[in-house]
Amino acid sequence: MTLPPTMYIDIGNAVNAGRVLWKKHALERMMERGISRTQVKQAILRGSIIEYYPDDYPIPSVLLATPEPEPLHAVVAYDAASQLCHVITAYRPDLTHFEADLITRRLL
């Protein structure tokens, strides 16, 4: 399955309009990792989709990556019915799981 053509635009529009649902898991992990909501929103708006998870339930999700101001990944889902961006988790990528570009997953 391919990424819906407007998904990235729809996610950005939702974030810009403040239509963001922060999952409990995301907030807990962000606190543990010292990542702010502002940093995640900037990563979503400035990042690129590097993985698409069409089989995620209840709605498909994507992994977004941004290299600046420091590398950050965010997993988000967009619900077209409610026009909400769901933030599922956010983390700083590491060389254990990603190649030097911090985008390509290592084959473990």
VEXKOLRO-279310 format. One record per atom (N, C-alpha, C): residue number from 0; residue in one letter; atom name; x, y, z. Coordinates in Angstrom, 2 decimals, decimal comma. Example, Ala and Ser with C-alpha at 12.3 -4.5 7.8 and 13.67 -1.06 7.14 Angstrom:
BEGIN
site num = 0	residu = A	atome = N	xx = 13,19	yy = -5,69	zz = 7,80
site num = 0	residu = A	atome = CA	xx = 12,30	yy = -4,50	zz = 7,80
site num = 0	residu = A	atome = C	xx = 13,20	yy = -3,30	zz = 7,80
site num = 1	residu = S	atome = N	xx = 12,85	yy = -2,25	zz = 7,08
site num = 1	residu = S	atome = CA	xx = 13,67	yy = -1,06	zz = 7,14
site num = 1	residu = S	atome = C	xx = 12,90	yy = 0,03	zz = 7,87
END
This chain:
BEGIN
site num = 0	residu = M	atome = N	xx = 0,84	yy = -1,17	zz = 0,00
site num = 0	residu = M	atome = CA	xx = 0,00	yy = 0,00	zz = 0,00
site num = 0	residu = M	atome = C	xx = 0,89	yy = 1,24	zz = 0,00
site num = 1	residu = T	atome = N	xx = 0,52	yy = 2,23	zz = -0,78
site num = 1	residu = T	atome = CA	xx = 1,31	yy = 3,45	zz = -0,86
site num = 1	residu = T	atome = C	xx = 0,73	yy = 4,54	zz = 0,04
site num = 2	residu = L	atome = N	xx = 1,58	yy = 5,46	zz = 0,37
site num = 2	residu = L	atome = CA	xx = 1,20	yy = 6,57	zz = 1,24
site num = 2	residu = L	atome = C	xx = 0,14	yy = 7,42	zz = 0,54
site num = 3	residu = P	atome = N	xx = -0,96	yy = 7,74	zz = 1,24
site num = 3	residu = P	atome = CA	xx = -1,96	yy = 8,64	zz = 0,64
site num = 3	residu = P	atome = C	xx = -1,29	yy = 9,95	zz = 0,25
site num = 4	residu = P	atome = N	xx = -1,58	yy = 10,48	zz = -0,94
site num = 4	residu = P	atome = CA	xx = -0,83	yy = 11,61	zz = -1,47
site num = 4	residu = P	atome = C	xx = -0,87	yy = 12,88	zz = -0,63
site num = 5	residu = T	atome = N	xx = -1,94	yy = 13,10	zz = 0,11
site num = 5	residu = T	atome = CA	xx = -2,03	yy = 14,34	zz = 0,89
site num = 5	residu = T	atome = C	xx = -1,74	yy = 14,14	zz = 2,38
site num = 6	residu = M	atome = N	xx = -1,30	yy = 12,95	zz = 2,76
site num = 6	residu = M	atome = CA	xx = -1,15	yy = 12,65	zz = 4,19
site num = 6	residu = M	atome = C	xx = -0,19	yy = 13,63	zz = 4,89
site num = 7	residu = Y	atome = N	xx = 0,97	yy = 13,89	zz = 4,30
site num = 7	residu = Y	atome = CA	xx = 1,93	yy = 14,78	zz = 4,95
site num = 7	residu = Y	atome = C	xx = 1,35	yy = 16,19	zz = 5,07
site num = 8	residu = I	atome = N	xx = 0,68	yy = 16,66	zz = 4,03
site num = 8	residu = I	atome = CA	xx = 0,04	yy = 17,99	zz = 4,06
site num = 8	residu = I	atome = C	xx = -1,05	yy = 18,03	zz = 5,11
site num = 9	residu = D	atome = N	xx = -1,86	yy = 16,98	zz = 5,17
site num = 9	residu = D	atome = CA	xx = -2,94	yy = 16,91	zz = 6,16
site num = 9	residu = D	atome = C	xx = -2,39	yy = 16,92	zz = 7,58
site num = 10	residu = I	atome = N	xx = -1,31	yy = 16,20	zz = 7,82
site num = 10	residu = I	atome = CA	xx = -0,68	yy = 16,19	zz = 9,14
site num = 10	residu = I	atome = C	xx = -0,21	yy = 17,59	zz = 9,50
site num = 11	residu = G	atome = N	xx = 0,48	yy = 18,24	zz = 8,59
site num = 11	residu = G	atome = CA	xx = 0,98	yy = 19,60	zz = 8,83
site num = 11	residu = G	atome = C	xx = -0,14	yy = 20,58	zz = 9,10
site num = 12	residu = N	atome = N	xx = -1,22	yy = 20,47	zz = 8,31
site num = 12	residu = N	atome = CA	xx = -2,37	yy = 21,36	zz = 8,52
site num = 12	residu = N	atome = C	xx = -2,98	yy = 21,15	zz = 9,91
site num = 13	residu = A	atome = N	xx = -3,08	yy = 19,90	zz = 10,32
site num = 13	residu = A	atome = CA	xx = -3,64	yy = 19,61	zz = 11,64
site num = 13	residu = A	atome = C	xx = -2,76	yy = 20,20	zz = 12,74
site num = 14	residu = V	atome = N	xx = -1,45	yy = 20,03	zz = 12,62
site num = 14	residu = V	atome = CA	xx = -0,53	yy = 20,56	zz = 13,63
site num = 14	residu = V	atome = C	xx = -0,62	yy = 22,09	zz = 13,67
site num = 15	residu = N	atome = N	xx = -0,60	yy = 22,72	zz = 12,50
site num = 15	residu = N	atome = CA	xx = -0,68	yy = 24,18	zz = 12,45
site num = 15	residu = N	atome = C	xx = -1,98	yy = 24,72	zz = 13,03
site num = 16	residu = A	atome = N	xx = -3,07	yy = 23,94	zz = 12,91
site num = 16	residu = A	atome = CA	xx = -4,36	yy = 24,36	zz = 13,44
site num = 16	residu = A	atome = C	xx = -4,57	yy = 23,96	zz = 14,90
site num = 17	residu = G	atome = N	xx = -3,57	yy = 23,29	zz = 15,48
site num = 17	residu = G	atome = CA	xx = -3,68	yy = 22,87	zz = 16,88
site num = 17	residu = G	atome = C	xx = -4,53	yy = 21,63	zz = 17,08
site num = 18	residu = R	atome = N	xx = -4,78	yy = 20,88	zz = 16,01
site num = 18	residu = R	atome = CA	xx = -5,57	yy = 19,66	zz = 16,10
site num = 18	residu = R	atome = C	xx = -4,63	yy = 18,47	zz = 16,30
site num = 19	residu = V	atome = N	xx = -4,04	yy = 18,42	zz = 17,50
site num = 19	residu = V	atome = CA	xx = -3,07	yy = 17,38	zz = 17,85
site num = 19	residu = V	atome = C	xx = -3,56	yy = 16,66	zz = 19,09
site num = 20	residu = L	atome = N	xx = -3,60	yy = 15,34	zz = 19,00
site num = 20	residu = L	atome = CA	xx = -3,95	yy = 14,51	zz = 20,15
site num = 20	residu = L	atome = C	xx = -2,67	yy = 13,82	zz = 20,61
site num = 21	residu = W	atome = N	xx = -2,26	yy = 14,13	zz = 21,82
site num = 21	residu = W	atome = CA	xx = -1,03	yy = 13,58	zz = 22,38
site num = 21	residu = W	atome = C	xx = -1,38	yy = 12,31	zz = 23,14
site num = 22	residu = K	atome = N	xx = -0,94	yy = 11,17	zz = 22,64
site num = 22	residu = K	atome = CA	xx = -1,18	yy = 9,90	zz = 23,31
site num = 22	residu = K	atome = C	xx = -0,42	yy = 9,87	zz = 24,63
site num = 23	residu = K	atome = N	xx = -0,99	yy = 9,20	zz = 25,62
site num = 23	residu = K	atome = CA	xx = -0,36	yy = 9,10	zz = 26,94
site num = 23	residu = K	atome = C	xx = 1,05	yy = 8,53	zz = 26,81
site num = 24	residu = H	atome = N	xx = 1,20	yy = 7,49	zz = 26,00
site num = 24	residu = H	atome = CA	xx = 2,51	yy = 6,87	zz = 25,79
site num = 24	residu = H	atome = C	xx = 3,52	yy = 7,90	zz = 25,29
site num = 25	residu = A	atome = N	xx = 3,10	yy = 8,72	zz = 24,32
site num = 25	residu = A	atome = CA	xx = 4,00	yy = 9,73	zz = 23,76
site num = 25	residu = A	atome = C	xx = 4,45	yy = 10,71	zz = 24,83
site num = 26	residu = L	atome = N	xx = 3,51	yy = 11,20	zz = 25,62
site num = 26	residu = L	atome = CA	xx = 3,86	yy = 12,18	zz = 26,65
site num = 26	residu = L	atome = C	xx = 4,79	yy = 11,59	zz = 27,70
site num = 27	residu = E	atome = N	xx = 4,54	yy = 10,35	zz = 28,09
site num = 27	residu = E	atome = CA	xx = 5,41	yy = 9,69	zz = 29,07
site num = 27	residu = E	atome = C	xx = 6,83	yy = 9,54	zz = 28,52
site num = 28	residu = R	atome = N	xx = 6,94	yy = 9,06	zz = 27,28
site num = 28	residu = R	atome = CA	xx = 8,26	yy = 8,86	zz = 26,69
site num = 28	residu = R	atome = C	xx = 8,97	yy = 10,19	zz = 26,46
site num = 29	residu = M	atome = N	xx = 8,22	yy = 11,20	zz = 26,04
site num = 29	residu = M	atome = CA	xx = 8,82	yy = 12,51	zz = 25,81
site num = 29	residu = M	atome = C	xx = 9,40	yy = 13,07	zz = 27,11
site num = 30	residu = M	atome = N	xx = 8,67	yy = 12,90	zz = 28,21
site num = 30	residu = M	atome = CA	xx = 9,17	yy = 13,38	zz = 29,50
site num = 30	residu = M	atome = C	xx = 10,45	yy = 12,63	zz = 29,88
site num = 31	residu = E	atome = N	xx = 10,44	yy = 11,30	zz = 29,71
site num = 31	residu = E	atome = CA	xx = 11,63	yy = 10,49	zz = 30,02
site num = 31	residu = E	atome = C	xx = 12,83	yy = 10,91	zz = 29,19
site num = 32	residu = R	atome = N	xx = 12,57	yy = 11,31	zz = 27,94
site num = 32	residu = R	atome = CA	xx = 13,64	yy = 11,60	zz = 26,99
site num = 32	residu = R	atome = C	xx = 13,99	yy = 13,08	zz = 26,90
site num = 33	residu = G	atome = N	xx = 13,30	yy = 13,91	zz = 27,66
site num = 33	residu = G	atome = CA	xx = 13,57	yy = 15,35	zz = 27,63
site num = 33	residu = G	atome = C	xx = 13,21	yy = 16,00	zz = 26,31
site num = 34	residu = I	atome = N	xx = 12,11	yy = 15,57	zz = 25,73
site num = 34	residu = I	atome = CA	xx = 11,64	yy = 16,10	zz = 24,45
site num = 34	residu = I	atome = C	xx = 10,35	yy = 16,90	zz = 24,70
site num = 35	residu = S	atome = N	xx = 10,30	yy = 18,12	zz = 24,21
site num = 35	residu = S	atome = CA	xx = 9,14	yy = 18,97	zz = 24,42
site num = 35	residu = S	atome = C	xx = 8,11	yy = 18,83	zz = 23,30
site num = 36	residu = R	atome = N	xx = 6,91	yy = 19,28	zz = 23,59
site num = 36	residu = R	atome = CA	xx = 5,86	yy = 19,28	zz = 22,55
site num = 36	residu = R	atome = C	xx = 6,27	yy = 20,18	zz = 21,38
site num = 37	residu = T	atome = N	xx = 6,91	yy = 21,29	zz = 21,70
site num = 37	residu = T	atome = CA	xx = 7,35	yy = 22,20	zz = 20,63
site num = 37	residu = T	atome = C	xx = 8,35	yy = 21,50	zz = 19,71
site num = 38	residu = Q	atome = N	xx = 9,29	yy = 20,77	zz = 20,30
site num = 38	residu = Q	atome = CA	xx = 10,26	yy = 20,04	zz = 19,48
site num = 38	residu = Q	atome = C	xx = 9,58	yy = 19,03	zz = 18,58
site num = 39	residu = V	atome = N	xx = 8,58	yy = 18,33	zz = 19,10
site num = 39	residu = V	atome = CA	xx = 7,87	yy = 17,33	zz = 18,30
site num = 39	residu = V	atome = C	xx = 7,09	yy = 18,01	zz = 17,18
site num = 40	residu = K	atome = N	xx = 6,41	yy = 19,09	zz = 17,49
site num = 40	residu = K	atome = CA	xx = 5,66	yy = 19,80	zz = 16,45
site num = 40	residu = K	atome = C	xx = 6,59	yy = 20,31	zz = 15,36
site num = 41	residu = Q	atome = N	xx = 7,75	yy = 20,84	zz = 15,75
site num = 41	residu = Q	atome = CA	xx = 8,72	yy = 21,29	zz = 14,75
site num = 41	residu = Q	atome = C	xx = 9,23	yy = 20,12	zz = 13,91
site num = 42	residu = A	atome = N	xx = 9,46	yy = 18,99	zz = 14,54
site num = 42	residu = A	atome = CA	xx = 9,91	yy = 17,80	zz = 13,80
site num = 42	residu = A	atome = C	xx = 8,86	yy = 17,37	zz = 12,79
site num = 43	residu = I	atome = N	xx = 7,59	yy = 17,42	zz = 13,20
site num = 43	residu = I	atome = CA	xx = 6,51	yy = 17,03	zz = 12,29
site num = 43	residu = I	atome = C	xx = 6,45	yy = 17,99	zz = 11,12
site num = 44	residu = L	atome = N	xx = 6,54	yy = 19,28	zz = 11,38
site num = 44	residu = L	atome = CA	xx = 6,40	yy = 20,28	zz = 10,33
site num = 44	residu = L	atome = C	xx = 7,62	yy = 20,37	zz = 9,42
site num = 45	residu = R	atome = N	xx = 8,80	yy = 20,07	zz = 9,94
site num = 45	residu = R	atome = CA	xx = 10,04	yy = 20,19	zz = 9,16
site num = 45	residu = R	atome = C	xx = 10,56	yy = 18,86	zz = 8,64
site num = 46	residu = G	atome = N	xx = 10,04	yy = 17,78	zz = 9,18
site num = 46	residu = G	atome = CA	xx = 10,58	yy = 16,46	zz = 8,88
site num = 46	residu = G	atome = C	xx = 10,09	yy = 15,87	zz = 7,57
site num = 47	residu = S	atome = N	xx = 10,61	yy = 14,70	zz = 7,31
site num = 47	residu = S	atome = CA	xx = 10,24	yy = 13,92	zz = 6,13
site num = 47	residu = S	atome = C	xx = 9,70	yy = 12,58	zz = 6,60
site num = 48	residu = I	atome = N	xx = 8,74	yy = 12,06	zz = 5,85
site num = 48	residu = I	atome = CA	xx = 8,23	yy = 10,73	zz = 6,15
site num = 48	residu = I	atome = C	xx = 9,25	yy = 9,72	zz = 5,66
site num = 49	residu = I	atome = N	xx = 9,73	yy = 8,88	zz = 6,61
site num = 49	residu = I	atome = CA	xx = 10,74	yy = 7,89	zz = 6,22
site num = 49	residu = I	atome = C	xx = 10,19	yy = 6,46	zz = 6,26
site num = 50	residu = E	atome = N	xx = 9,07	yy = 6,26	zz = 6,95
site num = 50	residu = E	atome = CA	xx = 8,43	yy = 4,95	zz = 6,96
site num = 50	residu = E	atome = C	xx = 6,92	yy = 5,16	zz = 7,04
site num = 51	residu = Y	atome = N	xx = 6,20	yy = 4,23	zz = 6,42
site num = 51	residu = Y	atome = CA	xx = 4,74	yy = 4,26	zz = 6,42
site num = 51	residu = Y	atome = C	xx = 4,25	yy = 2,92	zz = 6,94
site num = 52	residu = Y	atome = N	xx = 3,34	yy = 2,97	zz = 7,91
site num = 52	residu = Y	atome = CA	xx = 2,80	yy = 1,77	zz = 8,52
site num = 52	residu = Y	atome = C	xx = 1,30	yy = 1,66	zz = 8,20
site num = 53	residu = P	atome = N	xx = 0,98	yy = 1,18	zz = 7,01
site num = 53	residu = P	atome = CA	xx = -0,43	yy = 1,16	zz = 6,59
site num = 53	residu = P	atome = C	xx = -1,31	yy = 0,21	zz = 7,39
site num = 54	residu = D	atome = N	xx = -0,70	yy = -0,77	zz = 8,06
site num = 54	residu = D	atome = CA	xx = -1,50	yy = -1,75	zz = 8,80
site num = 54	residu = D	atome = C	xx = -1,69	yy = -1,41	zz = 10,27
site num = 55	residu = D	atome = N	xx = -1,17	yy = -0,25	zz = 10,70
site num = 55	residu = D	atome = CA	xx = -1,38	yy = 0,15	zz = 12,10
site num = 55	residu = D	atome = C	xx = -2,87	yy = 0,33	zz = 12,35
site num = 56	residu = Y	atome = N	xx = -3,29	yy = -0,06	zz = 13,55
site num = 56	residu = Y	atome = CA	xx = -4,70	yy = -0,01	zz = 13,92
site num = 56	residu = Y	atome = C	xx = -4,87	yy = 0,99	zz = 15,05
site num = 57	residu = P	atome = N	xx = -5,85	yy = 1,82	zz = 15,05
site num = 57	residu = P	atome = CA	xx = -7,00	yy = 1,85	zz = 14,16
site num = 57	residu = P	atome = C	xx = -6,80	yy = 2,67	zz = 12,90
site num = 58	residu = I	atome = N	xx = -5,71	yy = 3,46	zz = 12,81
site num = 58	residu = I	atome = CA	xx = -5,44	yy = 4,23	zz = 11,59
site num = 58	residu = I	atome = C	xx = -3,96	yy = 4,10	zz = 11,25
site num = 59	residu = P	atome = N	xx = -3,63	yy = 4,15	zz = 9,96
site num = 59	residu = P	atome = CA	xx = -2,24	yy = 4,06	zz = 9,55
site num = 59	residu = P	atome = C	xx = -1,40	yy = 5,18	zz = 10,16
site num = 60	residu = S	atome = N	xx = -0,11	yy = 4,90	zz = 10,35
site num = 60	residu = S	atome = CA	xx = 0,78	yy = 5,91	zz = 10,91
site num = 60	residu = S	atome = C	xx = 2,04	yy = 6,03	zz = 10,06
site num = 61	residu = V	atome = N	xx = 2,84	yy = 7,05	zz = 10,38
site num = 61	residu = V	atome = CA	xx = 4,09	yy = 7,29	zz = 9,66
site num = 61	residu = V	atome = C	xx = 5,18	yy = 7,62	zz = 10,67
site num = 62	residu = L	atome = N	xx = 6,41	yy = 7,37	zz = 10,26
site num = 62	residu = L	atome = CA	xx = 7,58	yy = 7,78	zz = 11,02
site num = 62	residu = L	atome = C	xx = 8,17	yy = 8,98	zz = 10,31
site num = 63	residu = L	atome = N	xx = 8,25	yy = 10,10	zz = 11,03
site num = 63	residu = L	atome = CA	xx = 8,83	yy = 11,32	zz = 10,49
site num = 63	residu = L	atome = C	xx = 10,20	yy = 11,52	zz = 11,11
site num = 64	residu = A	atome = N	xx = 11,13	yy = 12,04	zz = 10,33
site num = 64	residu = A	atome = CA	xx = 12,48	yy = 12,30	zz = 10,82
site num = 64	residu = A	atome = C	xx = 12,90	yy = 13,71	zz = 10,43
site num = 65	residu = T	atome = N	xx = 13,56	yy = 14,38	zz = 11,36
site num = 65	residu = T	atome = CA	xx = 14,16	yy = 15,68	zz = 11,07
site num = 65	residu = T	atome = C	xx = 15,57	yy = 15,68	zz = 11,62
site num = 66	residu = P	atome = N	xx = 16,54	yy = 16,22	zz = 10,87
site num = 66	residu = P	atome = CA	xx = 17,92	yy = 16,26	zz = 11,33
site num = 66	residu = P	atome = C	xx = 18,25	yy = 17,49	zz = 12,17
site num = 67	residu = E	atome = N	xx = 17,42	yy = 18,53	zz = 12,11
site num = 67	residu = E	atome = CA	xx = 17,75	yy = 19,80	zz = 12,76
site num = 67	residu = E	atome = C	xx = 16,62	yy = 20,29	zz = 13,63
site num = 68	residu = P	atome = N	xx = 16,85	yy = 21,03	zz = 14,69
site num = 68	residu = P	atome = CA	xx = 18,19	yy = 21,43	zz = 15,14
site num = 68	residu = P	atome = C	xx = 18,98	yy = 20,26	zz = 15,72
site num = 69	residu = E	atome = N	xx = 18,30	yy = 19,21	zz = 16,15
site num = 69	residu = E	atome = CA	xx = 18,98	yy = 17,96	zz = 16,50
site num = 69	residu = E	atome = C	xx = 18,08	yy = 16,83	zz = 16,00
site num = 70	residu = P	atome = N	xx = 18,67	yy = 15,69	zz = 15,64
site num = 70	residu = P	atome = CA	xx = 17,87	yy = 14,60	zz = 15,08
site num = 70	residu = P	atome = C	xx = 16,73	yy = 14,19	zz = 16,02
site num = 71	residu = L	atome = N	xx = 15,55	yy = 14,05	zz = 15,43
site num = 71	residu = L	atome = CA	xx = 14,37	yy = 13,66	zz = 16,19
site num = 71	residu = L	atome = C	xx = 13,44	yy = 12,87	zz = 15,28
site num = 72	residu = H	atome = N	xx = 12,87	yy = 11,81	zz = 15,81
site num = 72	residu = H	atome = CA	xx = 11,87	yy = 11,01	zz = 15,09
site num = 72	residu = H	atome = C	xx = 10,55	yy = 11,12	zz = 15,84
site num = 73	residu = A	atome = N	xx = 9,46	yy = 11,11	zz = 15,08
site num = 73	residu = A	atome = CA	xx = 8,12	yy = 11,11	zz = 15,67
site num = 73	residu = A	atome = C	xx = 7,25	yy = 10,15	zz = 14,88
site num = 74	residu = V	atome = N	xx = 6,51	yy = 9,33	zz = 15,59
site num = 74	residu = V	atome = CA	xx = 5,52	yy = 8,46	zz = 14,95
site num = 74	residu = V	atome = C	xx = 4,17	yy = 9,12	zz = 15,16
site num = 75	residu = V	atome = N	xx = 3,49	yy = 9,39	zz = 14,05
site num = 75	residu = V	atome = CA	xx = 2,19	yy = 10,05	zz = 14,12
site num = 75	residu = V	atome = C	xx = 1,21	yy = 9,35	zz = 13,19
site num = 76	residu = A	atome = N	xx = -0,06	yy = 9,55	zz = 13,49
site num = 76	residu = A	atome = CA	xx = -1,13	yy = 9,04	zz = 12,64
site num = 76	residu = A	atome = C	xx = -2,08	yy = 10,19	zz = 12,35
site num = 77	residu = Y	atome = N	xx = -2,69	yy = 10,16	zz = 11,18
site num = 77	residu = Y	atome = CA	xx = -3,66	yy = 11,20	zz = 10,82
site num = 77	residu = Y	atome = C	xx = -5,01	yy = 10,56	zz = 10,61
site num = 78	residu = D	atome = N	xx = -5,99	yy = 11,06	zz = 11,35
site num = 78	residu = D	atome = CA	xx = -7,36	yy = 10,58	zz = 11,23
site num = 78	residu = D	atome = C	xx = -8,14	yy = 11,56	zz = 10,36
site num = 79	residu = A	atome = N	xx = -8,39	yy = 11,18	zz = 9,13
site num = 79	residu = A	atome = CA	xx = -9,07	yy = 12,07	zz = 8,19
site num = 79	residu = A	atome = C	xx = -10,49	yy = 12,41	zz = 8,65
site num = 80	residu = A	atome = N	xx = -11,16	yy = 11,48	zz = 9,33
site num = 80	residu = A	atome = CA	xx = -12,54	yy = 11,72	zz = 9,77
site num = 80	residu = A	atome = C	xx = -12,61	yy = 12,86	zz = 10,78
site num = 81	residu = S	atome = N	xx = -11,67	yy = 12,89	zz = 11,73
site num = 81	residu = S	atome = CA	xx = -11,67	yy = 13,94	zz = 12,76
site num = 81	residu = S	atome = C	xx = -10,68	yy = 15,06	zz = 12,44
site num = 82	residu = Q	atome = N	xx = -9,86	yy = 14,87	zz = 11,42
site num = 82	residu = Q	atome = CA	xx = -8,81	yy = 15,80	zz = 11,03
site num = 82	residu = Q	atome = C	xx = -7,82	yy = 16,06	zz = 12,17
site num = 83	residu = L	atome = N	xx = -7,55	yy = 15,01	zz = 12,96
site num = 83	residu = L	atome = CA	xx = -6,62	yy = 15,08	zz = 14,08
site num = 83	residu = L	atome = C	xx = -5,32	yy = 14,38	zz = 13,74
site num = 84	residu = C	atome = N	xx = -4,21	yy = 14,96	zz = 14,21
site num = 84	residu = C	atome = CA	xx = -2,91	yy = 14,32	zz = 14,16
site num = 84	residu = C	atome = C	xx = -2,68	yy = 13,68	zz = 15,53
site num = 85	residu = H	atome = N	xx = -2,49	yy = 12,38	zz = 15,56
site num = 85	residu = H	atome = CA	xx = -2,23	yy = 11,64	zz = 16,79
site num = 85	residu = H	atome = C	xx = -0,73	yy = 11,44	zz = 16,93
site num = 86	residu = V	atome = N	xx = -0,15	yy = 11,97	zz = 17,99
site num = 86	residu = V	atome = CA	xx = 1,28	yy = 11,77	zz = 18,24
site num = 86	residu = V	atome = C	xx = 1,40	yy = 10,51	zz = 19,10
site num = 87	residu = I	atome = N	xx = 2,05	yy = 9,49	zz = 18,54
site num = 87	residu = I	atome = CA	xx = 2,13	yy = 8,19	zz = 19,18
site num = 87	residu = I	atome = C	xx = 3,40	yy = 8,07	zz = 20,03
site num = 88	residu = T	atome = N	xx = 4,52	yy = 8,52	zz = 19,51
site num = 88	residu = T	atome = CA	xx = 5,76	yy = 8,54	zz = 20,28
site num = 88	residu = T	atome = C	xx = 6,76	yy = 9,46	zz = 19,60
site num = 89	residu = A	atome = N	xx = 7,81	yy = 9,81	zz = 20,32
site num = 89	residu = A	atome = CA	xx = 8,90	yy = 10,61	zz = 19,77
site num = 89	residu = A	atome = C	xx = 10,18	yy = 10,19	zz = 20,48
site num = 90	residu = Y	atome = N	xx = 11,28	yy = 10,20	zz = 19,73
site num = 90	residu = Y	atome = CA	xx = 12,56	yy = 9,78	zz = 20,30
site num = 90	residu = Y	atome = C	xx = 13,70	yy = 10,34	zz = 19,46
site num = 91	residu = R	atome = N	xx = 14,87	yy = 10,34	zz = 20,06
site num = 91	residu = R	atome = CA	xx = 16,08	yy = 10,70	zz = 19,33
site num = 91	residu = R	atome = C	xx = 16,68	yy = 9,42	zz = 18,77
site num = 92	residu = P	atome = N	xx = 16,87	yy = 9,36	zz = 17,46
site num = 92	residu = P	atome = CA	xx = 17,42	yy = 8,14	zz = 16,87
site num = 92	residu = P	atome = C	xx = 18,87	yy = 7,92	zz = 17,32
site num = 93	residu = D	atome = N	xx = 19,28	yy = 6,65	zz = 17,34
site num = 93	residu = D	atome = CA	xx = 20,65	yy = 6,33	zz = 17,74
site num = 93	residu = D	atome = C	xx = 21,30	yy = 5,41	zz = 16,71
site num = 94	residu = L	atome = N	xx = 22,61	yy = 5,29	zz = 16,83
site num = 94	residu = L	atome = CA	xx = 23,36	yy = 4,49	zz = 15,87
site num = 94	residu = L	atome = C	xx = 23,22	yy = 2,99	zz = 16,08
site num = 95	residu = T	atome = N	xx = 22,60	yy = 2,59	zz = 17,18
site num = 95	residu = T	atome = CA	xx = 22,32	yy = 1,18	zz = 17,39
site num = 95	residu = T	atome = C	xx = 21,22	yy = 0,71	zz = 16,44
site num = 96	residu = H	atome = N	xx = 20,24	yy = 1,57	zz = 16,21
site num = 96	residu = H	atome = CA	xx = 19,08	yy = 1,20	zz = 15,40
site num = 96	residu = H	atome = C	xx = 19,08	yy = 1,80	zz = 14,00
site num = 97	residu = F	atome = N	xx = 19,88	yy = 2,86	zz = 13,80
site num = 97	residu = F	atome = CA	xx = 19,89	yy = 3,56	zz = 12,51
site num = 97	residu = F	atome = C	xx = 21,31	yy = 3,72	zz = 12,01
site num = 98	residu = E	atome = N	xx = 21,43	yy = 3,84	zz = 10,68
site num = 98	residu = E	atome = CA	xx = 22,73	yy = 4,10	zz = 10,05
site num = 98	residu = E	atome = C	xx = 23,18	yy = 5,53	zz = 10,40
site num = 99	residu = A	atome = N	xx = 24,35	yy = 5,93	zz = 9,92
site num = 99	residu = A	atome = CA	xx = 24,91	yy = 7,24	zz = 10,25
site num = 99	residu = A	atome = C	xx = 24,01	yy = 8,40	zz = 9,84
site num = 100	residu = D	atome = N	xx = 23,17	yy = 8,19	zz = 8,82
site num = 100	residu = D	atome = CA	xx = 22,25	yy = 9,26	zz = 8,41
site num = 100	residu = D	atome = C	xx = 21,09	yy = 9,44	zz = 9,38
site num = 101	residu = L	atome = N	xx = 20,97	yy = 8,52	zz = 10,34
site num = 101	residu = L	atome = CA	xx = 19,89	yy = 8,50	zz = 11,34
site num = 101	residu = L	atome = C	xx = 18,50	yy = 8,43	zz = 10,72
site num = 102	residu = I	atome = N	xx = 18,44	yy = 7,92	zz = 9,49
site num = 102	residu = I	atome = CA	xx = 17,18	yy = 7,73	zz = 8,78
site num = 102	residu = I	atome = C	xx = 17,02	yy = 6,27	zz = 8,36
site num = 103	residu = T	atome = N	xx = 18,09	yy = 5,67	zz = 7,87
site num = 103	residu = T	atome = CA	xx = 18,04	yy = 4,29	zz = 7,39
site num = 103	residu = T	atome = C	xx = 18,18	yy = 3,33	zz = 8,57
site num = 104	residu = R	atome = N	xx = 17,20	yy = 2,43	zz = 8,71
site num = 104	residu = R	atome = CA	xx = 17,26	yy = 1,45	zz = 9,80
site num = 104	residu = R	atome = C	xx = 18,38	yy = 0,45	zz = 9,56
site num = 105	residu = R	atome = N	xx = 19,06	yy = 0,10	zz = 10,63
site num = 105	residu = R	atome = CA	xx = 20,08	yy = -0,96	zz = 10,56
site num = 105	residu = R	atome = C	xx = 19,35	yy = -2,30	zz = 10,50
site num = 106	residu = L	atome = N	xx = 19,93	yy = -3,22	zz = 9,79
site num = 106	residu = L	atome = CA	xx = 19,40	yy = -4,58	zz = 9,77
site num = 106	residu = L	atome = C	xx = 20,06	yy = -5,31	zz = 10,93
site num = 107	residu = L	atome = N	xx = 19,27	yy = -5,60	zz = 11,94
site num = 107	residu = L	atome = CA	xx = 19,83	yy = -6,25	zz = 13,14
site num = 107	residu = L	atome = C	xx = 19,78	yy = -7,75	zz = 13,04
END
